[in-house]
Amino acid sequence: MRNIITYLLLLLPVLSFGQSVTEKLDAYLTASADAGLFSGSALIVEKNNVILNKGYGYKDVLAKTRNDAHTIYQLGSITKQFTAAIILKLEEQKKLKIKDKLSKYFPDFPNADKITLEHLLTHTSGIFNITRDTSLSQEKPTNQEIIFAALKVKPLDFEPGTRYRYNNTGYIILGYIIEQVTGKKYEQVVREQILVPLQMNNTGFDFKNLKHSDKSVGYNFIADGRGFKSPMTDSTFSFSAGAMYSTLADLDKWNQALQNGTVLKKSSLKNAFRLEDGYYCIQTRDRSYRSYYRV
C-alpha cells in the first residue's frame, strides 16, 4: 500500500489544472497501469452520469489483448452481495427469517443451535473458514456433503456473535439454505430474482469454464511482459461465496437497483447496511475483500 500512496503523491503534481476530472482520473489510472500498479476496468459515476468507463492493462498478457469497458471479470467475494440480497428477499417473502437458527435447516450441523442466519451474514458465526482447509482442493469440483464433512471436525473459532472474522463458509451455507428453502439451484434463484429482472446479461457463474472473447485472465502479478496466472477456483467450491462473474455495466445496473429500491424494500436495505452491532452486509468497503466491514 505504501508504494501506491507514494506513486499517487508523485503523480498528482504532473496533472494539469486545466484538465477535467475525467481526464485526471484517466491519466492517473493510465499511469498506474503503465507502472504495473493497476490492471482492470474502471466505471466512475458522478451524479448519475458516467464520467469514465474504460479498461487499463492486459486482459490477456499472452494474447496481448487489453482490458476495455466490456471485459468480464471473476467477481470473487462480491458474490456475497447477491447471496445476502437473496436471503433478505426470501425474508420479505416470509420464507425464512435472519434470526432463524441454523439448526432449523441443518439440525446435525455442529453448534447449529448457537448460530443464526444473521451470524452467517455478518461474519460473526465463529464457524471455521473452509478456505483455510489445506486438505481440500479449491480447484476441483466439490459438493455440500464434502464441505459439511470437513466442517464437522472443525471446532468453532469463537462463540457465535462474540467476534467478527471474515468467513467464506457462512456464505456457502447461506447458498445451501437458499436451495433448501426455494427447492431450486442457487444460480437459478439469483438469475430469476436479480439477473433477469435487471437485464444483467453478462453476469453469471462458473467463470472457470466460461468461453467468451471478453473474458479476462487472472494474474497474481504482471512483470516484464509476462503474466503470472492466479489459480482458478472451481465454482462448486466458491459457490455462493465467490463463484460469480460480471462486467462493469452490469454491476452499475446492480448498484442502481440497490439504491432505487428495485431489488429490496427500504426496510430490508436498511437491514443490509446495518446488521447486528455495527456489522454490515452488502456494502462494499472492506479493503481486502471489498464486500463487508465493521464500523
N, C-alpha and C positions, 0 to 999 in steps of 0.2 A: 504493500500500500504506500510505503514511503516514496518509492520510485515514481509512482503515478502522481502523487501530490507534488513532488519536485518538478516533474515534467509540466504539470499544469501551470505552476508558478513561472516557469521559464517561457511557456508558450504565450501566456496572456499579453505580455508586453509587445509581442510582434503583431498582434491583431490590430488592424486599422480601426480607428474610432469611427471612420466613415462606413464601415461595414454594417450590414443589418444583423439582427440577432441570428437569422438563419445562416448567413454567411460565416459568422463567427463560430457557430456550432459546427457547421460543415468543416471549417478549417481546423478546428480542434480535433474532431473525430478523424479527419484525414491524416493529420499529423500523428495522432495516436496510433492509427493503423500502420502508417509508414514506420513508426518506431517499434512496432511489434507489441504494443500495449493493448490493442483492441482489434478484434475481428468479429464482425457481425452486421446487424442492420439496426437502424435507428428510426423510429417514428415518434416525432415530437408534436404534440398538440397544444396550442395556446388559444384559450377562449373558444373552444370548439372548432378551431381552424388548424389544419395540418400545416405546419411551417417547415417540416423536414421529414422526408421519407426516402431513405437511401441506404444502400449497402456499402460496407467497407471491408477490405481484406478479402481473403480467399474463401470461397465456398468449397472448393476442391483444389488443394495445392498441386496434386499430381496432374490434374487436367488443366490447371492454370485458369480455372473459371472463378469469377469473383462474385461476392455476395451482392444482391440487389434488394429492392423493396419486396420481391416476391419469394425470397429464399425461405425454405421450410426448415424449421429448427425443432429438435427434440426439446420439449418443454421441461422435462425432469420434474422437479418438485412443484412447479407451477400447476401441475395436475391436481395438486391438493386443493386448490381453489375450487375446481369444478366438483370434486368429491364433497367438499364442505357445503357447497351450494345445493347439491342434490339431497344431502341429508336434511338441510333446512327446508327444502321444498317438500320433502316427504313428511316433515313435521307439520308444515302448513296443510298438507293433505290428510293429516291426522293418522298417518300410517306408522309413526313412531314418535318418540319424544327424546330430546337430547339428554334428559335426565334419566332415561332408561338405563338400567344396569346391563352390563354385557352378558350377564347370566340369562337374561331374557332371550337372547339369541344363541348363545353358546354356553349352556349350563355347565359343560365339562371343562371349560377353559379355566386354567389356574387363576385364582383370585377374582373370578368373574363377578362375584357379589360386591366387590370393593370398587369396581371400575365402571364408570358411566360413559355414555357416548360423548358427553361433554369433555371428559378427561381425554378421550381419544382425539377429539377435535382440537384441543388446546395443548397437546403435547405434555400433559400432566398425569398420564396414566401410570408411569413407572414401569411399563412393560419393556422388556429387553428389545433393543432396536435390532431387527433382523439383519440389517445391512452390516452389522458388526460381526456376524457369524461367519467366520472364515471357512467353516466346513461346507457351506452352501455356495455353489457357483451362481453368481448373478447373471452369467452369460448363457445359462442353459434353461430350458423350459422347466417350470415348476407348477405346483398347484396348492390349493388350500390344505390338503392333507399333509403334504411335506412341510409346509410352513408351520402349521399348528404342531406337528410332531416335534419340530425343532424348538418351538417356543415353550412347550410343556416342561422341558428340563431346565429352563432358564428362570432363575429367581427374579423377583421384582428389583429394579434398580433403587426404588424408593416407594414409600407408601403412596397410593394414588391420591392426587390432589395436594400433596405437600410440597412439590417442587416442579420446576419446568425443565424438560430436556427434550430437544428436538428428536422426533421419533417417527420413522417411516412405518413401523409396524402398526401404529394406531390407524393410519390412513389405509393401509392394506386391509385391516379388519373392517373398517368402515365400508370398503368396497364389497366385502363379503356380506355385510349386513344389508347393503343396498340390493344385492342379488337375492338375498333371502326374503326381504320384505316385498320386492316387486315381482319375484319369480322370473326375472329377466337377467341377461348378462349385463354387467356393469357398463360396458361400452354401449350397449343398446339403449340403456336408460339415459346416459349422457347425450347420446345423439338425439333421442326423441324429445328430451326436455330442454336441451340447451342448443346443441349444434344446428339441428334442422330449423327450429324457430328463428334463430339468429342468422341463418344462412352463412354459417361458418363452414364454408365448403372445402376449405383447405386445412381443416383440423381433423385429426383422427388419432389412431392408436397404432402400436406396433411399428415404431419408426425404424427398427432394425431391418424389417422386411419390406419397407416402403420402396417402390420403384417409381421415381419421379425425377425429371430433369432439374427441378428446383431444390431437390434435397441437398442439405449441407452435409459435409463430413465433419465429425467432431474431432478436435485435436486438443491434446494436453498443452502443447505449445507449437509454434511455428518459428523456425530459425534457419537462416541461410538458405531460404528457398525450399526447405524441407518441412513436411508436417509430421509430427509425432502423434499418431492417432490415439484417441482415448478408447478404452474398451466399450463395447456395445452391450448394455444391459438388456436382457430378454424382457419383453413386455409382461410376461406372466409373473416375473419376479417383482418388477417395479409397480405393475398393476395400477391400482387407484392411488398410489403414492407418487407415480412418476412416469407413466407409460405414454403420455400424450405428446403429439407434435402439432405445430401450428405455424402461422405466418403473422407478421406484424398487423396486417389489415384485419385478420380475423380476431386477433387479441384486442384490437381497438374496438371492434364490434362488441366483444365481451365486456370490456371496460365501460363502454357507453351504456350497455344493457344493465349492468350493475348499478350505475349511477342514476339511471332514469326509472328504476323500479320494474323493468321488463322481466327480470329473472326472479326476483324475490320481493315480497312485500316489504314496506319500510320497516316494520317491526322485526322482520327476520333479518333484514340487512343490518339493522342496529345491533342485533344479536351477533351477527357475523363479525362486526368490527369490535365488539367488546363482549367476550365470554369469560366469565368466572375470574375475578380477582386480577383484572388487568391483562389477561391473556387474550390475544387477538387471533382471528380466523379470517381467511380470505385476503386481508390487507397484505400488500407486498412491501415489506420493509427490511426483513432480516438480511443482513449483509451476505451471509453465506448461502442461504437457500432462496432468498427473495420471496418468501411465502408467508411467514408467520413471525411474530415477535411479541415481546412483552414490554410494556411501558415501565 
